[in-house]
Amino acid sequence: MSLPPALTSRLLRLRERLATHRPQEDTGRDPLVWAAVAVVVAPDPDSILFIRRAERRDDPWSGHMALPGGRRSGEDPDLVGTAIRETAEEVGLPLDPGDLAGILDDVVPRTPVLPPIAVRPYVFILPARPSLLPNPEVAATRWVALDHLLHAETYHTVELEIRGEPRRFPAYRVEEGIVWGMTERIVSSLLQLLA
């Protein structure tokens, strides 16, 4: 039996920084619907798992690049349970709580047209990339290298039309599309821990 590859020095450093990071929790707004996402990081090369959400008329994030996750269910013991359940449902990945490296700052939408939702990001660092089995909510999965996300030409401002109005947003350009909005903010906070 072969052993899984060891974590890279960068992922070990990220694990150490997450262990001491004290996330900012959003408790100021009521009522908030709580959700959780899994920021799944694995080596070879060091990458983050993204999904592209399927196109659905009733989904305000339809077709967006995102992280596996979703709204808390009454059956979830806590928000980390939400992240684990949603990741298993969306991409067929049963996360092990032992791989939980830490929590990033809560994120809420910056626009009033989105639901009053708060997202808590949980970072899982895996020793190897697992096989994935996306469900119909997921149009595609993509491992995006940290080196690509950290490259100066990847991060820029994009103009998007929101409810008929052009607006500018910071974003990462990846092969499947652009990472912007709440997902961009989550990824940026993770990358700051690597700086």
PETAKA-V535784 format. One record per residue. RES is the residue in one small letter. PHI is phi in whole degrees, -180 to 180 (999 if undefined). NEAR is the number of other ideal C-beta (glycine too) atoms within 12 Angstrom. Layout:
res->RES phi->PHI near->NEAR
res->RES phi->PHI near->NEAR
This chain:
res->m phi->999 near->3
res->s phi->-89 near->6
res->l phi->-80 near->7
res->p phi->-66 near->15
res->p phi->-62 near->16
res->a phi->-72 near->13
res->l phi->-68 near->23
res->t phi->-70 near->24
res->s phi->-61 near->13
res->r phi->-65 near->26
res->l phi->-71 near->34
res->l phi->-65 near->20
res->r phi->-63 near->21
res->l phi->-62 near->34
res->r phi->-59 near->29
res->e phi->-63 near->18
res->r phi->-68 near->24
res->l phi->-67 near->31
res->a phi->-63 near->17
res->t phi->-106 near->14
res->h phi->-71 near->22
res->r phi->-107 near->12
res->p phi->-68 near->24
res->q phi->-84 near->18
res->e phi->-99 near->20
res->d phi->-94 near->24
res->t phi->-121 near->14
res->g phi->-83 near->12
res->r phi->-112 near->17
res->d phi->-130 near->11
res->p phi->-88 near->11
res->l phi->-111 near->24
res->v phi->-93 near->23
res->w phi->-95 near->33
res->a phi->-139 near->37
res->a phi->-142 near->40
res->v phi->-125 near->48
res->a phi->-106 near->50
res->v phi->-94 near->49
res->v phi->-94 near->46
res->v phi->-119 near->47
res->a phi->-145 near->36
res->p phi->-85 near->28
res->d phi->78 near->20
res->p phi->-81 near->20
res->d phi->-54 near->35
res->s phi->-147 near->32
res->i phi->-111 near->45
res->l phi->-85 near->44
res->f phi->-115 near->42
res->i phi->-122 near->42
res->r phi->-109 near->31
res->r phi->-68 near->34
res->a phi->-66 near->22
res->e phi->-74 near->16
res->r phi->-143 near->15
res->r phi->-62 near->8
res->d phi->-90 near->11
res->d phi->-109 near->19
res->p phi->-65 near->21
res->w phi->-111 near->32
res->s phi->-55 near->16
res->g phi->77 near->22
res->h phi->-76 near->33
res->m phi->-76 near->37
res->a phi->-151 near->47
res->l phi->-112 near->47
res->p phi->-59 near->45
res->g phi->159 near->46
res->g phi->176 near->36
res->r phi->-74 near->27
res->r phi->-69 near->27
res->s phi->-99 near->20
res->g phi->-63 near->10
res->e phi->-86 near->10
res->d phi->-75 near->23
res->p phi->-67 near->15
res->d phi->-166 near->19
res->l phi->-70 near->32
res->v phi->-65 near->31
res->g phi->-63 near->26
res->t phi->-63 near->34
res->a phi->-60 near->43
res->i phi->-67 near->34
res->r phi->-63 near->32
res->e phi->-63 near->37
res->t phi->-67 near->42
res->a phi->-64 near->26
res->e phi->-67 near->27
res->e phi->-79 near->37
res->v phi->-127 near->40
res->g phi->68 near->21
res->l phi->-109 near->34
res->p phi->-82 near->23
res->l phi->-70 near->37
res->d phi->-96 near->19
res->p phi->-55 near->18
res->g phi->-68 near->13
res->d phi->-91 near->31
res->l phi->-69 near->30
res->a phi->-96 near->36
res->g phi->166 near->28
res->i phi->-125 near->33
res->l phi->-96 near->40
res->d phi->-61 near->28
res->d phi->-60 near->29
res->v phi->-129 near->36
res->v phi->-126 near->29
res->p phi->-60 near->25
res->r phi->-100 near->17
res->t phi->-127 near->19
res->p phi->-72 near->11
res->v phi->-80 near->14
res->l phi->-93 near->23
res->p phi->-60 near->22
res->p phi->-76 near->21
res->i phi->-115 near->29
res->a phi->-122 near->31
res->v phi->-116 near->44
res->r phi->-107 near->42
res->p phi->-91 near->45
res->y phi->-109 near->40
res->v phi->-99 near->41
res->f phi->-113 near->40
res->i phi->-108 near->40
res->l phi->-101 near->35
res->p phi->-76 near->26
res->a phi->-157 near->23
res->r phi->-74 near->25
res->p phi->-85 near->26
res->s phi->-73 near->14
res->l phi->-123 near->25
res->l phi->-136 near->16
res->p phi->-64 near->25
res->n phi->-92 near->21
res->p phi->-63 near->13
res->e phi->-73 near->29
res->v phi->-115 near->35
res->a phi->-79 near->26
res->a phi->-162 near->26
res->t phi->-120 near->35
res->r phi->-153 near->30
res->w phi->-86 near->30
res->v phi->-112 near->38
res->a phi->-63 near->26
res->l phi->-58 near->33
res->d phi->-60 near->19
res->h phi->-66 near->25
res->l phi->-65 near->36
res->l phi->-82 near->25
res->h phi->-69 near->16
res->a phi->-58 near->11
res->e phi->-79 near->11
res->t phi->-78 near->25
res->y phi->-99 near->23
res->h phi->-159 near->18
res->t phi->-98 near->16
res->v phi->-120 near->23
res->e phi->-107 near->15
res->l phi->-125 near->22
res->e phi->-95 near->11
res->i phi->-117 near->20
res->r phi->51 near->12
res->g phi->82 near->8
res->e phi->-114 near->11
res->p phi->-73 near->12
res->r phi->-137 near->19
res->r phi->-108 near->14
res->f phi->-138 near->26
res->p phi->-71 near->24
res->a phi->-157 near->28
res->y phi->-106 near->38
res->r phi->-94 near->23
res->v phi->-125 near->33
res->e phi->-57 near->20
res->e phi->-82 near->23
res->g phi->155 near->25
res->i phi->-121 near->29
res->v phi->-107 near->39
res->w phi->-143 near->32
res->g phi->68 near->34
res->m phi->-62 near->38
res->t phi->-66 near->40
res->e phi->-60 near->34
res->r phi->-65 near->30
res->i phi->-66 near->41
res->v phi->-62 near->41
res->s phi->-61 near->30
res->s phi->-68 near->30
res->l phi->-66 near->45
res->l phi->-65 near->31
res->q phi->-63 near->18
res->l phi->-70 near->33
res->l phi->-89 near->28
res->a phi->-68 near->13
